[in-house]
Amino acid sequence: MKLKSNTFISAAALLFASALLPFSGISAAEAAAAKGGVITAANPDSRTGFTTTFTYVDREATNVQLTGGFMFYVTNDPKVYANGFTLTGNDNVTNYYYEPQEWEKDLNLSHVSDAGYTTDMTCDDKTGEWVTSLDLPCASYLYQYKVSYDGGETYETIADPANPAKCNEFGANQTRSQFYVPFDAEKQNPSDDWSWLTPLEDSSARGQIVYTSYTGFDAKEQPLEIYLPANYDPDREEPYKVLYLSHGGGGEEGDWFYQGNAANIIDRAISSGSCEEFLTVCMNNSRIVVEKSDQYPDWDYDAVYDNIKDYLLPYIEENYNVSSSAADRALAGLSRGAKNICLIYYKEPELFGYYGLFSGTMAGDWPTADDYSSYKNTNLYLAAGFADHMMMHVSYHTETDKTLIGLKELLDANEIPYNNGHDYVTVQGGHDWFTWPQILKDYLETTLWK
């Protein structure tokens, strides 16, 4: 395989993911001595067994806040289902969320909202250090700082300058910092063990991330991040299979490998034997948009389809040792990416052998056909978080239905199988980066290439 001149392969396997190796624990004194950044320290007095200390240095700031994914809900609480879909009156789903200081092992809590918690930090006027600490259970967390210079009238949201996203060095534009809290088997529940999203202990079995670009439908260079398995052989007689993995609205090519720790999850699936070696390609669909007044500019779904079919697939199949058979290709994505993939499935179900819809569908655009046999010849996977609004919301059974339940009913009515003949998958979490890594893990273990 000859790579393009603008291709870069990380010299250290999974460079930015390797920053998430489990902490062995440091002393409280060492944590207190840190000058900026985030440090997780073993703490016998912590309810979770660990305390994470955040330090931001800025002598000019008048107010600083920490914001991140530090909220929880009681596992399978029906009041939280589908982001509070069953609630009535003025009741709000956030009334049933727990903050980190409320976390208790006996409550059986699950993570929700990767950006749902904000707290003020305390300043040391002598040093200009803004500090706060949280006791958190095992997980990979995303966070930012909100900084004010006018007494709290306005805030600027920034990533931690002492803990930047490593992948940004290669062209990505991740705006949140990340850290990992280890698992304490005595103080936490087995369900709190998220060590499966950390890098493999055997570094030689970790894959690599290739940072490159290709010429898209608009004759412009579009960025790619490509996972190559540890034993990738460009001359292997049997070509590799490929998973094309899409981000959601406002996302980019770096989301899955950074926020979702996808490379670590794939490494572990391959190493355990639950999935064969394959390539994973993460594209940037946010560059293919139409003008629309929305939180994020809406994607040009038809152009994304053309771009994937006529430009991305040919580029990958010409430059890497991969199969060109539809049976060896998978297309999966989250949220808006899942909606776009759903439309591609409607339009050309046999373009890919596998389709994965994570927290999003286009049930309202269901195609009318006399014969749905072609939809039965591919492997369709449906999944969402228990507290995810894409499981069920007010669009259900309308022309704009985007719910998982809405699509499930249409598939059932037309006898189209999904999830290998089983029901759709529900994991604990909301519409966030606690949910999607769990779904990817399940997808690899139960469905992909099966």
Secondary structure, DSSP 8 states (H G I E B T S, - for coil): ----TT-EE-SSTTTTGGGG-------HHHHHH--SEEEEEE-TTSSSSEEEEEEEE-TT-SEEEEEES-EEEETT-TTTHHHHTT--TT--GGGGEE-GGG--GGG-EEEE-TT-EEEE-EEETTTTEEEEEE---SEEEEEEEEEESSTTSS-EEE--TTS--GGGGGT-----EEEEE---TTTS-GGG--GGGS--SSGGG--EEEEEEEE-TTSSEEEEEEEE-TT--TT-SS-BEEEEEE--TT--TTHHHHTS-HHHHHHHHHHHTSS--EEEEE--GGGSB----SSS--B-HHHHHHHIIIIIHHHHHHHSSB---GGGEEEEEETHHHHHHHHHHHH-TTSSSEEEEES---GGG----S--GGGGGSEEEEEEETT-TTTS-TTTTSTT---HHHHHHHHHHTT---GGGS--EEES--SSTTHHHHHHHHHHHHTTT-
